[in-house]
Amino acid sequence: MAITVPTFAFGRRPTQAELKQLADALSALKNPPHCLSYVSAATTSVPSGTTTSIGYDADILDTDTIHDPVTNNTRFTAKTAGRYLLCAQGSVAANATGYRIMQFRLNGVTNLQQTINLAPPATTAAIECLSMELAMAVNDYVEVRFTQNSGSTLATVAGAISSTTMYMLKVSE
């Protein structure tokens, strides 16, 4: 939603409609579109050598229908055009072999920022963190994708808000 602030002429009393428009603008500034989702139970299997979009099955909050935990649950869709802060944390099962890559992808086509790390010790789950700011048009969507090459399929870690999460916040027009 575009924020429109009315102008007032000096000495003229604002109309009820202008005051409502001002109140709406202030409300939009206090509560911009944002969403926080995580993997609560339905893990995503990430085969070795295959880039896989992560599905998020639970929303903590969603003020603008950015995410649907059932339909297309890998997608975070801008319903309001603007610049968004994207923050993701991904965690996959413990395995000491290979590397782990996490990346953002725009509209199923364009690979954006990514992080690459070597595998952690065999008893520790890999945790990747990624953030960026991105200009998005209405109905643009981003996905968090994971790649690993351990030689076996690894699942995302589920159950805790601190495991596999995605946050999207509109920061400006």
C-alpha positions as CSV (number, residue, x, y, z in Angstrom):
1,M,0.0,0.0,0.0
2,A,1.3,3.4,-0.9
3,I,1.4,5.9,1.9
4,T,-0.3,9.1,1.1
5,V,0.0,12.0,3.5
6,P,-2.5,14.9,2.9
7,T,-1.4,18.5,2.8
8,F,-3.1,21.1,4.8
9,A,-3.5,24.8,3.9
10,F,-2.6,27.2,6.7
11,G,-5.6,28.5,8.5
12,R,-8.0,25.9,7.0
13,R,-9.5,23.3,9.3
14,P,-8.7,19.7,7.9
15,T,-11.7,17.7,6.8
16,Q,-12.7,14.4,8.4
17,A,-11.5,12.6,5.2
18,E,-8.1,14.3,5.4
19,L,-7.7,13.4,9.1
20,K,-8.6,9.8,8.3
21,Q,-6.0,9.8,5.5
22,L,-3.4,11.1,7.9
23,A,-4.3,8.5,10.5
24,D,-4.1,5.7,7.9
25,A,-0.6,7.0,6.8
26,L,0.6,6.9,10.4
27,S,-0.8,3.5,11.0
28,A,1.0,2.1,7.9
29,L,4.3,3.6,9.1
30,K,3.8,1.9,12.5
31,N,3.0,-1.5,11.0
32,P,4.6,-2.1,7.6
33,P,4.0,-5.4,5.8
34,H,6.1,-8.2,7.4
35,C,6.2,-11.9,7.9
36,L,8.0,-14.4,10.1
37,S,7.8,-18.1,9.2
38,Y,9.6,-21.2,10.2
39,V,9.7,-25.0,9.8
40,S,7.7,-26.4,12.7
41,A,7.3,-30.1,11.7
42,A,7.3,-30.6,7.9
43,T,11.0,-30.9,7.1
44,T,12.4,-30.5,3.6
45,S,14.7,-33.2,2.3
46,V,17.8,-31.8,0.5
47,P,19.4,-34.5,-1.7
48,S,23.2,-34.3,-2.1
49,G,24.2,-32.1,-5.1
50,T,20.6,-30.8,-5.6
51,T,19.5,-27.3,-5.0
52,T,16.1,-27.4,-3.1
53,S,13.6,-24.7,-2.1
54,I,12.8,-24.9,1.6
55,G,9.1,-25.2,2.6
56,Y,7.9,-23.3,5.7
57,D,4.9,-24.8,7.4
58,A,4.2,-22.3,10.2
59,D,3.8,-18.5,10.4
60,I,4.4,-16.6,13.6
61,L,3.0,-13.4,12.1
62,D,2.0,-12.2,8.6
63,T,0.5,-8.7,8.2
64,D,0.1,-8.7,4.4
65,T,-0.5,-12.4,3.3
66,I,3.1,-12.6,2.3
67,H,3.3,-16.4,3.0
68,D,1.0,-19.3,2.8
69,P,2.1,-22.3,5.0
70,V,0.2,-24.8,2.8
71,T,0.0,-23.6,-0.8
72,N,3.4,-22.7,-2.4
73,N,4.9,-22.7,1.1
74,T,8.4,-22.0,-0.3
75,R,7.3,-18.6,-1.6
76,F,7.4,-15.2,0.2
77,T,5.3,-12.9,-2.0
78,A,5.3,-9.1,-1.9
79,K,1.7,-8.0,-1.9
80,T,2.8,-4.4,-1.6
81,A,5.6,-3.0,-3.9
82,G,8.7,-1.6,-2.1
83,R,12.1,-2.4,-0.7
84,Y,12.2,-5.4,1.6
85,L,14.7,-6.7,4.1
86,L,15.0,-10.5,3.8
87,C,16.5,-12.5,6.6
88,A,16.8,-16.3,6.5
89,Q,18.4,-18.9,8.8
90,G,18.6,-22.5,7.6
91,S,19.6,-25.5,9.5
92,V,20.1,-29.1,8.2
93,A,20.9,-32.3,9.9
94,A,24.4,-33.0,11.1
95,N,27.0,-34.4,8.7
96,A,30.7,-33.6,8.5
97,T,31.1,-34.0,4.7
98,G,31.1,-31.4,2.0
99,Y,29.7,-27.9,1.9
100,R,26.4,-26.1,2.5
101,I,25.0,-23.3,0.3
102,M,22.0,-21.2,1.1
103,Q,20.6,-18.6,-1.3
104,F,17.7,-16.3,-2.1
105,R,16.0,-16.8,-5.5
106,L,13.7,-14.2,-7.1
107,N,10.5,-15.4,-9.0
108,G,11.9,-18.9,-9.5
109,V,14.5,-17.6,-12.0
110,T,17.1,-15.2,-10.6
111,N,19.6,-16.4,-8.0
112,L,20.4,-13.6,-5.6
113,Q,22.7,-13.4,-2.6
114,Q,24.1,-16.7,-1.2
115,T,26.3,-18.0,1.6
116,I,28.7,-20.9,1.3
117,N,30.3,-22.8,4.2
118,L,32.1,-26.0,4.9
119,A,30.2,-28.7,6.8
120,P,30.4,-28.6,10.6
121,P,31.5,-31.4,12.8
122,A,29.6,-34.7,12.5
123,T,27.5,-34.1,15.6
124,T,26.5,-30.5,14.8
125,A,23.7,-29.3,12.5
126,A,24.8,-26.8,9.8
127,I,23.3,-23.4,10.4
128,E,23.4,-20.8,7.6
129,C,22.4,-17.2,7.8
130,L,21.6,-14.9,5.0
131,S,20.2,-11.4,4.6
132,M,19.8,-8.7,2.0
133,E,17.6,-5.8,0.9
134,L,15.6,-6.2,-2.3
135,A,13.3,-4.0,-4.4
136,M,10.1,-6.0,-5.1
137,A,7.1,-5.3,-7.3
138,V,3.6,-6.6,-6.4
139,N,3.6,-10.4,-6.7
140,D,7.3,-10.8,-6.9
141,Y,8.4,-13.7,-4.7
142,V,11.5,-15.0,-3.1
143,E,12.5,-18.5,-2.0
144,V,15.2,-19.7,0.3
145,R,17.1,-22.5,-1.5
146,F,19.6,-24.9,0.0
147,T,22.4,-27.0,-1.6
148,Q,24.7,-29.5,0.1
149,N,27.1,-32.2,-1.1
150,S,27.4,-34.6,1.8
151,G,26.8,-37.7,-0.3
152,S,23.4,-38.3,1.3
153,T,20.1,-36.6,1.7
154,L,19.9,-34.2,4.7
155,A,16.6,-32.8,6.1
156,T,16.0,-29.3,7.4
157,V,15.9,-29.0,11.2
158,A,12.3,-28.4,12.4
159,G,10.5,-27.7,15.6
160,A,12.1,-24.6,17.0
161,I,11.7,-21.0,15.9
162,S,15.5,-20.8,16.1
163,S,16.1,-23.6,13.5
164,T,14.9,-22.8,10.0
165,T,13.3,-19.4,9.7
166,M,12.5,-16.6,7.1
167,Y,11.6,-13.0,7.9
168,M,10.5,-10.4,5.3
169,L,9.9,-6.8,6.2
170,K,9.0,-3.8,4.0
171,V,11.5,-1.1,4.8
172,S,10.6,1.6,2.2
173,E,8.7,2.5,-0.9
